[in-house]
């Protein structure tokens, strides 16, 4: 596997100087890429405001559709649940398209679908047609916007900055929930729900296409590929003059050739789905999908069912949006300074989310409902901010993209069942009490699964350190693979 290297010391010294210049150039390039990454973060936050603001304020549209079409809570709830499910469910499809086309192209297609879906929905004469125009077209468009842009951010930032970057991008969702809820309420009262959707359709398309200009993919093969190497043949040391006075330093370099495997899109995901961690993520995120989407779809209906007015429901949803935005900003600006890891914050948020849901059946005052909604929104904001960052923190770098994709896809699967927990149970029992208890239990269940994932990561890291104390780690540079553990200066 090895190969003898017989080069003069001077030539080797010149090669080292050339590598130093190349490393300086790479640092500059990395700095420019980081600035580009932060630009994408800001643009992504702006994109999410109108699109996800409309999607997550389906609570308000839910009531209007029920009034106009005289539909049941289950049937009407399915429209929003499917749309929110498609925000994450087709993530493997959008990832595949982004790799085959470009991230920018997929996001632009998403804006065309969202704008067109809302515009067509405003002309629908029956609720059954809205399942296609709103749930399918608009919902799939939101996935083509959010998932490729967040995946692009993951590619630009390492584990330390990924949580902050994705959290800052997702603050656009909180801002959209808070601002668009008030805009929609005004438009509903002024031009009706049909006119409101047409106005939002005309707003979304130009904003989105302008933002797409800034979505640039990072250059490929920019990172060093690490791979364990065994049976290394050690090469003799060479005395090399360093040019630093009379001192000479002995540089021991070991070089091996290692063929790095190149796997297709399907092979990578088939390999990942065989792991225990993959299925733990699926169970955890499916449960959270049910609980979170229920809060986006049925809480306004719950308030109306217990006697609160539409204006009070709109005000409560606005408070939820404000709390959601505050939670996202808190995570983004202060999350990295807290004495707790990203995974720990995510697990804690899952537990806290169960606290305000369980007592909601016993809350009878508007103030009590608003406080419960605010606490729930704070916890929900943390879980949504750390959806990607949790996977990046828990999984190895070589599988973080697959982990993020499977996680949000599972979240989408859970979203499909949210209407069963919400609308259908309400139609069977006449109250949302059982729905609240199930959602509280799902928060606790997800927290337990996530703790198991964190525990397995710690065990994996401990075994990794024990193994690689004895085994060298090799990295590929240019056309050779250099053993990192054996590049030493004596």
N, C-alpha and C positions, 0 to 999 in steps of 0.2 A: 504493500500500500504506500510505502514511503518512496522517496526519490532523492538521490544524493544531490546536494547543492554545492557546486564548486565555483564560486565567484570571488574575485579579489575583494579585499577588505574595503578598498577605496570605492569600488562600485557599489558595495553594500551601503557604505556611508552616504553616497550620493542618493541612493534609493531612499534612505531614511529621510534625507532633507526634502526630497520630492514628496514623500508621504506627509511631512509636516506642513508643507504648503497646501497640499490637497486637503488636509484636515482643517486648516484655517478657512479654506474656501467652503468646506462643508459646514463649518459653524455659521458662516455668513448666510449660506443657503438655508440652513435650519432656522435662523432668526427670521429671515424673510418669510419662510413658510409659516412660522408661528403667527406673524402679523396677518398673513392671509387667512389663517385659521380663525383668529379673533374677528376678522371682518365677516367671515361666514357665520360666526356665532351671532353677531349683531343683525345680519340680514335674516337669519333664520327666525330670530325672535320677532322681527317685523312681519315676516310671512305668516307666522302663526296667529297673530292678533285677529285678523278678519276671518280666516278660515276656521280655526279651532274655536274662536269665539262664537261663531254660528253653531258649530257642531255641539259644543258642550252646553249651550243654552237651549237645547231641545226641550228642556223643562217648560219653557215659555211657549214654544210652538206646539207642544203636546196638548196644552189646554185649548188652543185655538182650533186645532184639527178635530178634537173631540166635539167641540161646539158646532162646527160646520158640518161634519159628516156623521155626527151622532154615533161615533164608534166607541167600542169598549176600551177599557184601560189596557188590556192585553194586546189587542190588535194595534192600537195606536203606539203602545210602548215598543212593539217589535220594530217599527220604523226607525226609531232612534237607536235601539240596541244594535240592529244590524249595521247602521251607519257607523256607530262608535266601534263596533267589532271590526269593521273593515279598515279602521284607522291603523290597526296593528296586525290583523289576521293575515293579509296577503304580503307580509314583509318579505318572505322568501322570494316572491315574484318580483317585488320592486328591487330587491338586492340583485337578483339575476339580471333584470333589465338595466340596472345602473352599471353593472360590470360589462354588459354587452354593448350598451349604447354609451351614455354618459350620465352622471348624476344630474347635471344641468338639464339634459333633455327629459329625463323622467319627471323632475320637479315641474318643468314647464307644461308637460302633458297633464300633470295633476291639477294645475291651476285652470287649464282649459276644461277639464272634467268638472271641477267644483263650480266654476262659473256657469257652465252649461247646465249642470244638474239643478242648481237653484233656479235658474231662469225657466227651465222646462217644468219644474215642480209648481211654479206659480200659476200654470195654466191647467193643471190636472183637475178633471171633473169628479174623480172618485178616489177614495183613499187607496184602493188597490194599485193604482198606477204610481202612486208616490213611493211604493216599495222599490220600483225600478229607478226612477229619476233621482230620488233623495237617498234612499238606503244604499243602492248599488253604485250609481254613477258618482254622486257627491261623496259617499263614504270611501269608495276606492280612490278617488282623487285626493282625499286627505292623506291617505297612506302614501301615495306617490309624492306628496309634498314633505311629510314629516320624516318618514323612516330614512329615505336617501340623504336628506340634509343632516340628520343626526348621525348616520353612519359616516358621512363625510367628516363631521367633527371628530368622531372617534379615531379616524385615520390621521388627523392632524395633531392630536394631543396624546401624550403618554398618560400612564395611570394616575400620576400626581395631579395633573391639570384637567383630566377628562371630566371629573365630577363637576368642577367649577364651570367648565366650558358648556357642557350639556345642560347644567342647571341654569346658567344664564340664558341659553337659547330658549329653554322651556318657560322662562318667565313671560315670554310673549303669550303663552297660553293663559296664564293667570290674568295678564293685562287684558286679553281678549274677553275672558269670561266676565270681568268686571265692567269693561267699557261697552262691549257689544250687548250685554243684557239691558242696559239703559237705552242704548240706541234702538234695539229691537222693540222695546216696550213703547217708545215714542212713535216708531214707525207703525207698529201694530194699531195704535190708537188713531194715527193720522191717515194711513193709506191701506190699512188692513194687512193680513199676513201675506197675501199674494203680492201686494205692492212692496212690502218690506223685503221679500226674497229677491225681487227684481232689482231693488236698490243695492242690496248686498252683492248680487251677481255682477252688477256694473262696477262695484268697488274692488272686488277681489281680483279680477283679471288684470287690469293695468298694474296694480301694486305687485302682483306676483311675477309678471313678466319682467318688470324692471329689476326685481330682486334676483331673478335667475341669472342675470349678467355676472353677478359676483360669485357664483358657485363654481369654483375651479377645483378640479381634482389635484391632489398632491402628486409629485412625480413618483413613478414606480421604482422599486428596488432602492429606496433611500435608506432603509434600515439594515443593520447587520443581521444576518441570519445565523442563529445559534443552533448547534447540533452536537450531541455527545459523540465523541470519537474514541474508539478502543484500539488496542494493539498498535500503539504509536511507536515508530522507530525514532529514537533520539539521534540527533545529528551533533557532530562535534562542534564545540564552541569556536568562535573566531575572534581574534583580537582586533578591535576596531578603534581607530583614533577618533576621538570625539571633537577635537578642535578646541577643547577647553584647557588651555595650558599644556602641561606635560602629562597630565593624567590620561591614562587609557582605561577604558572600561570593557569588560568582557560581556558580550551580548550573546546569550544562548537562545537560539531560535529553532523551533521545531515546526516543520511544515509537513502537512499531509494533504492528500487529495480526497475529498469526500463528495459524493454525489448526492445533492439535496433533492429530495423527492418533490415532484410537481404534481399536485392532485387537482382534479377537476372540481367544479362547483358541487356536483352531486356526490363525489367521493368524500369531500370534506364533511358534508352534512350527514352522510350515511355513517361515517366513522364517529361523528360526535353523538349521534342519536343512540349509539350503543352504550354510552357511558351512564353511570348511575346519576351523575350530576345533572345530565340533561333532563332526566325524568323528574328529578327533584324540582328543577326550575319549572318544568311544565305544570306540575301540581300546584306549586306556589303561585305562579303568575295566573293560572286559570282561576284559582280562588279569589285572588285580588281583582281580577277582571270582573267577576260577578259583583263583588262588593262595591267597587268604585263606580262602575257604570250604573248600578242601581241608584246611586246618589246623584248622578247626572240626569237621569231620566224621570224618576218618580217622586222626588222630594217636593216639587211644586204641586203635583197631584195630591200628595199626602196632606199638604197644608189646606188645600181646598176641601178635602174630604173631612177634615176636622173643623171646618167652619171659618177659615181665614179667607180674606178677599184676594182677588187677583193682584191688586196693588201691593198687598202685604207679601204675597208670594214672590212678586218681582223684586221687592226690597230685600227679602231674605236671600234670594239668588244673587243679588248684587253684593250683599255682605259676604256671601260665600266666595264670590270672585275676588273681593278685596282681601279676604283672609288667604285665599289661594295665592294671590300675587305676593303678599307679605311673606308667606312661607317659602315661596320660590326664591325671593330676594334674600331672605335670611340664610337659606341653604347655600346660595351662590356666593354671598359675600362673607359669611362667617362659618360656613360648614367646615372648611379646611382648618380653622383655628380652634375648633372644639376638641377636647381630649377624648375623641371617640372616632373610630374608623367609619368609612362610608358604609360598609356592610352593617356595622353596629347601629348607625343612624337609621338605615332602612328597616332593620328589625324593630327598633324602638318605635318608629313611626307606625308600623303595622299594629303593634300593641296599643298605642295611643288611639289609633283610629277606631278601635272597638269600644272605647270608653263612652263617647257621646252617642253612639248608635243604640246601645242596649236600653238606656232609659227613655228614649224618644216616645215610646207608647204612653208614658206616664206624664209627659210634659204637656201642659194645657195653656200656657201663656205664650204670647208672641215673643217676648224677651227671652224666655227659656229656649224656644225653638231656634232663635237667631244665634244664641250662644252655642247651642249644640252644633248647629251648622258651621259656625266659625271654627270651632275646635276640630270638627271633622275635616274641614277644608284645609286646615294647617297640616294635619297628618297626611291627608291625601296629596297635598302639594309635595311633601318630602318624598313620598313613595313614587310619585310620577317623575320627580326630578332625578331620582336615583334609579330609575328603571334600567337605564343603560350603565350607569356608573357602578351599580351593585355587581353586574355581571363582569365588568372590566376589573373590579377589585377582587372578585372571588375566583375567576377563571384565569388560566395561563394566557399569555399574549397570543399564542398561536391559535387559540380557539375563542377569543373574545368576540369576534364578529359573528360566529355561529351561535354563541351563547346569547348575544343581544337579539339576534333574529328570532331564535326559538322562544326567547322570553316574551317578546312583544307579540309574537304569533300566538302563544298560549294565552296571553292577556286578551287577545281578540276572541279566542275560543270561549273564554269565560264571559266575555261581553254578550255573546249570543244567548247565554243562559240567564242573563240578568232580568229579562222580561218574565221568565218563569218564576223567579224569586220575587219580582215586583208585581207586575200587572196581573198575572194569572192567579197568584195567591190572594191578591186583593179581591178579584172577582169571586173566588171560592169562599173566602172568609168574611169579606166586607171591611177588613182593616188591613193595615200594613204591619201589624205587630209581629207576626211570625217572620215577615221579611226582614225586619230589623234584627231579630235574634239570630237569624241565619247569617246575615252580613257580619254581625259582631263575631260570631264563631269562625267565619272564614278569615277575618283579620288575624285572630289568634292562631289558627291553623297555618296560615302563611308565615307568621313569625317563627313558629316552631320549625317548619321546613327550611326557612332561610338560615336559622341558627345551625341546623345540620350541615348545610352547605358551607357555612363559615368554619365550622369545626373540621370538616373534611379538608378545607383549604389549609388550615393550620397543620393538620397531620401530613398533608402532602408536602408542605414547605419544610417540615422537620425531616422527613425522609429524604427530600431533595438535598438538604444541607449535609446529612450524613453520607449520602452516596457520592456527592461531588467533592467531598473533602478528599476522596481517594481517586475519583475519576476526573480526568481533564475535560474542559469544555472548549470546543473549537468554534471559531467564527470564520465565515467566508468573507474574504476581502479580495476584490478584483478576480483573479483566476485561480487563487489558491485558498486553502483552508488553513488558518493559523491557530495553533493551540494556545488559547488565552492563558491557561494556567502555567504554561512553560515559557512564556516570553518574559525573561528575567534579566535584570542588570546586576552584575556582581561587582 
